[in-house]
Amino acid sequence: MAILTALTLRAVFHLALRQTEGLMGSIVHLLGLTLAVPDHSMLSRRAATLAVPRPQPCRNGEPLHLLVDSKGLKLCGAGEWLVEMHGTRTRRPWRTLHIGMGADTGQIVAATLTKKEADDGSQVGPLLDQVAALVASFTADGAYDQDSVSAVVAGRHPAAAIIVPPRSTAVPSETAEAAPTQRDRHLRFIAKHGRAAWQPTSGYTKRARVEATIGRFKQVIGDGLRSRTDPRRATEVDIAVHTLNRMLDLGRPISVRVA
């Protein structure tokens, strides 16, 4: 618990490990406790193997409307000082964060971290593996318009609606007339009514909520990873997700359309 608390404070306040150690020591002192504070070396070691609590399934067993998106995160390190002091410019490496969130709860229920070369569609399986609830619908942008994505979703949740906008060059499948797929039906509707009408009708407009969550991640946590190794970076992402979900548990605004 102490390690998780310390690393959570580090994520929220954008601290180095030594600063995190000092902040934890100050908090323990102000509370008048005699607890031992983990030092920066222990925080670094434990970050590689720390088990972070996973999001809980939907209450009452309700099906989940899954929204999926991805975001690039730069890798921060010693080079930051060089850029600030001498203006040296280098091409920074980065990782891609893939998240899945519940459309109704706002909770991030799945997350993976990959190298930038990984295709978005390749992470649908790992994301679905983290979802314990029944998925009622899968919504993502045009980058997920792939046969492999549809197959993965249908294989795990056969009744799930797949709401992904077909590409502008998309053509119907060979079985479109006799046994149309969900994608074929989307194409047919778009051809008849246009994409602007398809988006609210299909429920695709809900995808704006996952874009807002990506923005919240960037605002609260930042757009970079401070850890130096991939296992620690994975833990850093898990802690960030856990932190954002805890913030939603404490309070969430309710928006009501008035016009």
DOKE-268222 format. One record per residue: x, y, z of N, C-alpha, C in turn; residue in one letter. Coordinates in steps of 0.1 Angstrom, whole numbers. Layout:
REM residues N
{{X,Y,Z},{X,Y,Z},{X,Y,Z},'A'}
...
//
This chain:
REM residues 259
{{8,-12,0},{0,0,0},{9,13,0},'M'}
{{20,12,8},{28,24,8},{35,27,-5},'A'}
{{39,16,-12},{45,18,-25},{35,24,-35},'I'}
{{23,18,-35},{13,23,-44},{9,37,-41},'L'}
{{8,41,-29},{5,55,-25},{16,64,-30},'T'}
{{28,60,-27},{39,69,-31},{40,71,-46},'A'}
{{38,60,-54},{39,61,-69},{26,68,-74},'L'}
{{15,68,-67},{3,75,-71},{6,90,-69},'T'}
{{12,94,-58},{15,108,-56},{25,113,-66},'L'}
{{34,104,-70},{44,108,-80},{37,111,-93},'R'}
{{28,102,-97},{21,104,-110},{13,117,-110},'A'}
{{6,120,-99},{-3,132,-99},{5,145,-98},'V'}
{{15,145,-90},{23,157,-88},{35,158,-97},'F'}
{{37,148,-106},{48,148,-116},{62,150,-109},'H'}
{{65,141,-100},{77,142,-91},{87,131,-96},'L'}
{{100,135,-93},{110,125,-93},{109,116,-81},'A'}
{{117,104,-82},{116,95,-71},{121,101,-57},'L'}
{{132,108,-58},{137,114,-45},{127,124,-40},'R'}
{{120,132,-49},{110,141,-44},{98,134,-38},'Q'}
{{95,123,-44},{84,115,-39},{87,110,-25},'T'}
{{99,105,-23},{103,101,-10},{102,112,0},'E'}
{{106,124,-3},{105,135,6},{91,139,9},'G'}
{{82,139,-1},{68,142,1},{62,132,10},'L'}
{{64,119,8},{59,109,17},{64,111,32},'M'}
{{76,114,33},{82,117,46},{75,129,53},'G'}
{{72,139,46},{66,151,51},{51,148,55},'S'}
{{44,140,47},{30,136,50},{30,128,63},'I'}
{{39,118,64},{39,109,76},{42,118,88},'V'}
{{51,127,87},{55,135,98},{43,144,103},'H'}
{{36,150,93},{25,159,96},{14,151,103},'L'}
{{12,139,99},{2,130,105},{6,125,119},'L'}
{{18,127,123},{23,122,135},{24,107,136},'G'}
{{27,101,125},{28,86,125},{43,82,126},'L'}
{{45,70,129},{59,64,130},{61,54,119},'T'}
{{55,55,108},{56,46,97},{70,48,90},'L'}
{{75,37,85},{87,38,77},{84,42,63},'A'}
{{91,52,57},{89,57,44},{98,50,34},'V'}
{{93,44,23},{102,37,13},{110,48,7},'P'}
{{123,44,5},{132,54,-2},{131,52,-17},'D'}
{{138,61,-24},{137,62,-38},{142,49,-45},'H'}
{{152,43,-39},{157,30,-45},{146,19,-45},'S'}
{{140,18,-33},{129,8,-32},{118,11,-41},'M'}
{{114,24,-42},{103,27,-52},{106,23,-66},'L'}
{{119,25,-70},{123,21,-83},{123,6,-85},'S'}
{{128,-1,-75},{128,-16,-77},{114,-22,-77},'R'}
{{105,-17,-67},{92,-23,-66},{83,-19,-78},'R'}
{{86,-8,-85},{78,-3,-96},{78,-14,-107},'A'}
{{88,-22,-108},{89,-31,-119},{80,-43,-117},'A'}
{{76,-46,-105},{67,-58,-102},{55,-55,-94},'T'}
{{52,-42,-92},{40,-39,-84},{27,-43,-90},'L'}
{{19,-49,-82},{5,-53,-87},{-4,-42,-84},'A'}
{{-10,-36,-94},{-19,-25,-93},{-33,-30,-94},'V'}
{{-42,-25,-84},{-56,-30,-85},{-62,-27,-99},'P'}
{{-69,-37,-104},{-76,-36,-117},{-90,-31,-115},'R'}
{{-96,-24,-125},{-109,-19,-124},{-119,-30,-122},'P'}
{{-130,-27,-114},{-140,-37,-111},{-150,-38,-123},'Q'}
{{-156,-50,-124},{-166,-52,-135},{-178,-42,-132},'P'}
{{-187,-41,-142},{-198,-32,-141},{-207,-37,-130},'C'}
{{-214,-28,-123},{-223,-31,-112},{-235,-38,-117},'R'}
{{-240,-47,-109},{-252,-55,-113},{-251,-63,-125},'N'}
{{-239,-66,-130},{-237,-74,-141},{-241,-68,-154},'G'}
{{-242,-54,-155},{-247,-48,-167},{-237,-49,-178},'E'}
{{-241,-51,-190},{-232,-52,-201},{-224,-38,-203},'P'}
{{-212,-40,-209},{-203,-28,-210},{-203,-23,-225},'L'}
{{-205,-10,-226},{-203,-4,-239},{-188,1,-240},'H'}
{{-180,-6,-247},{-166,-3,-247},{-161,7,-257},'L'}
{{-155,17,-253},{-149,27,-262},{-134,26,-262},'L'}
{{-128,25,-274},{-113,23,-275},{-106,34,-283},'V'}
{{-95,38,-278},{-87,48,-285},{-72,46,-281},'D'}
{{-63,54,-287},{-49,53,-284},{-43,67,-284},'S'}
{{-31,67,-277},{-24,80,-276},{-9,78,-275},'K'}
{{-1,86,-281},{13,85,-280},{19,92,-267},'G'}
{{28,86,-260},{34,91,-248},{49,91,-251},'L'}
{{55,103,-249},{70,104,-251},{77,99,-239},'K'}
{{89,94,-242},{98,89,-231},{107,100,-226},'L'}
{{105,104,-213},{113,114,-207},{125,108,-200},'C'}
{{136,116,-200},{148,111,-193},{158,121,-192},'G'}
{{171,117,-191},{182,127,-189},{183,137,-200},'A'}
{{178,134,-212},{179,143,-223},{171,156,-221},'G'}
{{161,156,-212},{153,168,-210},{162,180,-206},'E'}
{{172,177,-197},{181,187,-192},{189,193,-204},'W'}
{{194,184,-213},{202,188,-224},{194,197,-233},'L'}
{{182,194,-235},{174,202,-244},{171,216,-238},'V'}
{{169,216,-225},{166,229,-218},{178,238,-217},'E'}
{{190,232,-215},{202,240,-213},{208,244,-226},'M'}
{{208,235,-236},{216,238,-248},{208,238,-260},'H'}
{{195,236,-259},{186,236,-271},{189,225,-281},'G'}
{{195,214,-276},{198,202,-285},{185,195,-288},'T'}
{{184,193,-301},{171,186,-305},{174,172,-310},'R'}
{{167,163,-305},{168,149,-309},{154,143,-312},'T'}
{{154,133,-320},{141,126,-322},{138,117,-310},'R'}
{{128,121,-303},{125,114,-290},{117,101,-293},'R'}
{{121,90,-286},{113,78,-287},{100,79,-280},'P'}
{{91,71,-283},{78,72,-276},{71,58,-276},'W'}
{{61,57,-268},{53,45,-267},{38,49,-270},'R'}
{{30,39,-273},{16,41,-276},{8,35,-265},'T'}
{{-1,43,-259},{-10,39,-248},{-24,36,-255},'L'}
{{-29,24,-253},{-42,19,-258},{-51,17,-246},'H'}
{{-63,24,-246},{-72,23,-235},{-86,18,-240},'I'}
{{-93,12,-231},{-107,9,-233},{-115,13,-221},'G'}
{{-125,21,-223},{-133,26,-212},{-148,23,-213},'M'}
{{-155,23,-202},{-169,21,-203},{-176,34,-206},'G'}
{{-185,34,-216},{-192,46,-221},{-201,52,-210},'A'}
{{-207,43,-202},{-216,48,-192},{-209,52,-178},'D'}
{{-199,45,-175},{-192,47,-162},{-181,57,-163},'T'}
{{-174,58,-174},{-163,67,-176},{-150,60,-171},'G'}
{{-151,48,-165},{-139,41,-160},{-131,35,-171},'Q'}
{{-118,36,-169},{-109,29,-178},{-108,15,-174},'I'}
{{-112,6,-182},{-113,-8,-178},{-102,-17,-183},'V'}
{{-94,-11,-193},{-83,-19,-199},{-73,-9,-204},'A'}
{{-61,-13,-204},{-50,-5,-209},{-38,-13,-213},'A'}
{{-32,-10,-224},{-19,-17,-228},{-9,-6,-232},'T'}
{{3,-9,-232},{14,0,-236},{23,-7,-246},'L'}
{{24,-2,-258},{32,-8,-268},{42,1,-274},'T'}
{{51,-4,-282},{60,4,-290},{53,11,-301},'K'}
{{58,21,-307},{51,29,-317},{48,21,-329},'K'}
{{55,11,-332},{53,3,-344},{41,-6,-343},'E'}
{{35,-8,-332},{24,-17,-330},{11,-11,-336},'A'}
{{4,-19,-343},{-9,-15,-349},{-19,-14,-339},'D'}
{{-28,-4,-340},{-39,-2,-330},{-48,-15,-330},'D'}
{{-51,-20,-341},{-59,-32,-342},{-54,-44,-335},'G'}
{{-41,-45,-334},{-34,-57,-327},{-37,-57,-312},'S'}
{{-41,-46,-307},{-43,-45,-292},{-57,-47,-288},'Q'}
{{-66,-50,-297},{-80,-52,-293},{-81,-64,-285},'V'}
{{-74,-75,-289},{-74,-88,-281},{-69,-86,-267},'G'}
{{-57,-80,-265},{-52,-78,-251},{-61,-69,-243},'P'}
{{-68,-59,-249},{-77,-50,-242},{-89,-58,-238},'L'}
{{-95,-66,-247},{-107,-74,-243},{-104,-85,-233},'L'}
{{-91,-90,-232},{-87,-100,-222},{-88,-94,-208},'D'}
{{-87,-81,-207},{-87,-74,-194},{-102,-71,-189},'Q'}
{{-111,-72,-198},{-125,-68,-195},{-132,-81,-190},'V'}
{{-137,-80,-177},{-144,-91,-171},{-159,-91,-175},'A'}
{{-164,-80,-178},{-179,-79,-181},{-182,-83,-195},'A'}
{{-195,-85,-197},{-200,-88,-210},{-200,-75,-218},'L'}
{{-194,-75,-230},{-193,-63,-239},{-205,-63,-248},'V'}
{{-213,-52,-247},{-225,-50,-255},{-222,-44,-268},'A'}
{{-212,-35,-268},{-208,-28,-281},{-193,-24,-280},'S'}
{{-187,-24,-291},{-173,-20,-293},{-172,-8,-303},'F'}
{{-167,3,-298},{-167,15,-306},{-153,20,-307},'T'}
{{-148,23,-319},{-135,28,-321},{-135,36,-335},'A'}
{{-124,43,-337},{-123,51,-349},{-119,42,-362},'D'}
{{-117,49,-373},{-115,42,-385},{-102,34,-386},'G'}
{{-93,36,-377},{-80,28,-377},{-83,14,-373},'A'}
{{-95,11,-367},{-98,-3,-363},{-108,-9,-373},'Y'}
{{-109,-3,-385},{-117,-9,-395},{-109,-20,-402},'D'}
{{-108,-32,-395},{-100,-43,-400},{-108,-56,-398},'Q'}
{{-107,-65,-407},{-113,-78,-405},{-108,-85,-392},'D'}
{{-96,-84,-389},{-90,-90,-377},{-97,-85,-365},'S'}
{{-100,-72,-364},{-106,-66,-353},{-120,-72,-351},'V'}
{{-128,-72,-362},{-141,-77,-361},{-141,-92,-357},'S'}
{{-131,-100,-361},{-131,-114,-358},{-127,-115,-343},'A'}
{{-119,-107,-338},{-115,-108,-323},{-127,-105,-315},'V'}
{{-134,-94,-318},{-145,-90,-310},{-156,-100,-311},'V'}
{{-159,-105,-323},{-170,-115,-324},{-166,-128,-318},'A'}
{{-153,-131,-317},{-149,-144,-311},{-151,-144,-296},'G'}
{{-149,-132,-290},{-151,-131,-275},{-165,-127,-271},'R'}
{{-171,-119,-279},{-185,-114,-275},{-193,-114,-288},'H'}
{{-199,-126,-292},{-206,-127,-304},{-218,-118,-306},'P'}
{{-224,-113,-295},{-236,-105,-296},{-232,-90,-296},'A'}
{{-219,-87,-295},{-215,-73,-294},{-217,-65,-307},'A'}
{{-222,-53,-306},{-223,-44,-318},{-209,-38,-321},'A'}
{{-205,-39,-333},{-191,-33,-337},{-194,-20,-344},'I'}
{{-191,-9,-337},{-194,4,-343},{-180,11,-347},'I'}
{{-176,8,-359},{-164,14,-364},{-167,19,-378},'V'}
{{-163,32,-381},{-167,38,-394},{-158,31,-405},'P'}
{{-165,26,-415},{-157,21,-426},{-149,31,-433},'P'}
{{-137,27,-439},{-129,37,-446},{-136,42,-458},'R'}
{{-131,53,-463},{-138,59,-475},{-137,50,-487},'S'}
{{-127,42,-487},{-125,32,-499},{-131,19,-496},'T'}
{{-139,17,-486},{-144,4,-482},{-154,-1,-492},'A'}
{{-154,-14,-494},{-164,-20,-503},{-171,-31,-496},'V'}
{{-183,-35,-500},{-190,-46,-493},{-183,-59,-494},'P'}
{{-186,-68,-485},{-180,-81,-485},{-187,-90,-496},'S'}
{{-181,-101,-499},{-187,-110,-509},{-200,-116,-505},'E'}
{{-203,-116,-492},{-216,-121,-488},{-226,-110,-484},'T'}
{{-223,-98,-489},{-232,-86,-485},{-246,-88,-488},'A'}
{{-249,-95,-499},{-263,-96,-503},{-270,-107,-495},'E'}
{{-264,-119,-494},{-270,-130,-488},{-269,-130,-473},'A'}
{{-257,-127,-468},{-255,-126,-453},{-246,-114,-449},'A'}
{{-252,-102,-449},{-244,-90,-446},{-239,-90,-432},'P'}
{{-226,-85,-431},{-220,-84,-418},{-224,-70,-413},'T'}
{{-220,-68,-400},{-223,-55,-394},{-217,-43,-403},'Q'}
{{-205,-46,-408},{-198,-36,-416},{-206,-33,-429},'R'}
{{-211,-44,-435},{-219,-42,-447},{-231,-34,-444},'D'}
{{-238,-36,-432},{-249,-28,-429},{-246,-13,-427},'R'}
{{-234,-11,-421},{-229,3,-419},{-227,9,-433},'H'}
{{-221,2,-442},{-218,7,-455},{-231,11,-462},'L'}
{{-241,2,-461},{-254,4,-468},{-261,16,-462},'R'}
{{-260,18,-449},{-267,30,-443},{-260,43,-447},'F'}
{{-246,42,-447},{-238,54,-451},{-241,58,-466},'I'}
{{-242,48,-474},{-244,50,-489},{-258,57,-491},'A'}
{{-267,54,-482},{-281,59,-484},{-283,72,-477},'K'}
{{-277,74,-465},{-281,85,-457},{-268,94,-454},'H'}
{{-256,89,-456},{-244,97,-454},{-238,95,-440},'G'}
{{-226,98,-439},{-218,96,-426},{-224,104,-415},'R'}
{{-228,117,-418},{-233,126,-407},{-245,120,-401},'A'}
{{-253,113,-408},{-265,107,-402},{-262,93,-396},'A'}
{{-252,86,-401},{-248,73,-395},{-243,75,-381},'W'}
{{-235,85,-378},{-228,86,-365},{-238,87,-354},'Q'}
{{-248,95,-353},{-257,95,-342},{-266,83,-342},'P'}
{{-270,78,-353},{-279,66,-354},{-272,54,-349},'T'}
{{-259,52,-352},{-252,40,-348},{-247,41,-333},'S'}
{{-246,53,-328},{-240,55,-315},{-226,58,-315},'G'}
{{-220,61,-327},{-206,64,-328},{-202,77,-321},'Y'}
{{-212,86,-319},{-208,99,-313},{-204,97,-299},'T'}
{{-207,85,-292},{-202,83,-279},{-187,82,-278},'K'}
{{-180,80,-290},{-166,79,-289},{-159,91,-285},'R'}
{{-166,103,-285},{-161,115,-280},{-157,114,-265},'A'}
{{-164,105,-258},{-161,103,-244},{-147,98,-241},'R'}
{{-143,88,-250},{-129,83,-248},{-119,93,-252},'V'}
{{-122,102,-262},{-113,113,-265},{-111,122,-253},'E'}
{{-123,125,-246},{-122,133,-234},{-114,127,-223},'A'}
{{-114,114,-222},{-106,106,-212},{-91,107,-216},'T'}
{{-88,106,-229},{-74,108,-233},{-70,122,-229},'I'}
{{-78,132,-231},{-75,146,-227},{-73,147,-212},'G'}
{{-81,140,-204},{-80,140,-190},{-67,134,-186},'R'}
{{-63,123,-192},{-50,116,-189},{-39,126,-191},'F'}
{{-39,133,-203},{-29,143,-206},{-28,154,-196},'K'}
{{-40,159,-192},{-41,170,-183},{-36,167,-169},'Q'}
{{-40,155,-164},{-37,152,-150},{-24,145,-149},'V'}
{{-21,135,-157},{-9,127,-156},{2,133,-165},'I'}
{{-1,138,-177},{10,143,-186},{10,135,-198},'G'}
{{19,139,-207},{20,132,-220},{33,125,-222},'D'}
{{39,121,-211},{52,114,-211},{53,104,-200},'G'}
{{63,95,-202},{66,84,-192},{80,87,-186},'L'}
{{80,87,-173},{93,90,-166},{102,78,-163},'R'}
{{96,66,-163},{104,54,-160},{113,51,-172},'S'}
{{124,43,-169},{134,40,-178},{133,26,-185},'R'}
{{126,17,-179},{125,4,-184},{110,1,-187},'T'}
{{108,-8,-196},{94,-12,-200},{85,-17,-189},'D'}
{{90,-26,-180},{82,-31,-169},{78,-19,-160},'P'}
{{87,-10,-157},{83,1,-149},{73,11,-156},'R'}
{{75,12,-169},{66,20,-177},{52,14,-177},'R'}
{{51,1,-178},{38,-5,-177},{31,-3,-163},'A'}
{{39,-4,-153},{34,-1,-139},{30,14,-138},'T'}
{{38,23,-144},{34,37,-144},{21,40,-151},'E'}
{{18,33,-162},{5,34,-169},{-6,29,-160},'V'}
{{-4,17,-154},{-14,11,-145},{-18,20,-134},'D'}
{{-8,26,-128},{-10,35,-117},{-18,48,-121},'I'}
{{-14,53,-133},{-21,64,-139},{-36,61,-141},'A'}
{{-39,49,-146},{-53,45,-149},{-60,43,-135},'V'}
{{-53,37,-126},{-59,35,-112},{-62,49,-106},'H'}
{{-53,59,-108},{-55,72,-102},{-67,79,-108},'T'}
{{-68,79,-122},{-80,85,-128},{-93,79,-125},'L'}
{{-93,66,-123},{-105,59,-119},{-109,62,-105},'N'}
{{-99,64,-96},{-102,68,-82},{-108,82,-82},'R'}
{{-103,90,-90},{-108,104,-90},{-123,104,-95},'M'}
{{-127,95,-104},{-140,94,-108},{-149,88,-97},'L'}
{{-143,79,-89},{-151,74,-78},{-154,85,-67},'D'}
{{-145,94,-66},{-147,105,-56},{-158,115,-61},'L'}
{{-159,117,-74},{-169,126,-78},{-168,127,-94},'G'}
{{-180,127,-100},{-181,129,-114},{-192,138,-118},'R'}
{{-189,148,-127},{-200,157,-131},{-211,150,-139},'P'}
{{-223,154,-137},{-234,149,-145},{-238,160,-155},'I'}
{{-237,157,-168},{-240,167,-178},{-254,165,-183},'S'}
{{-262,175,-185},{-275,174,-190},{-277,184,-201},'V'}
{{-282,179,-212},{-285,187,-224},{-297,196,-222},'R'}
{{-295,209,-224},{-306,219,-221},{-312,225,-234},'V'}
{{-305,222,-245},{-311,228,-258},{-307,219,-269},'A'}
//
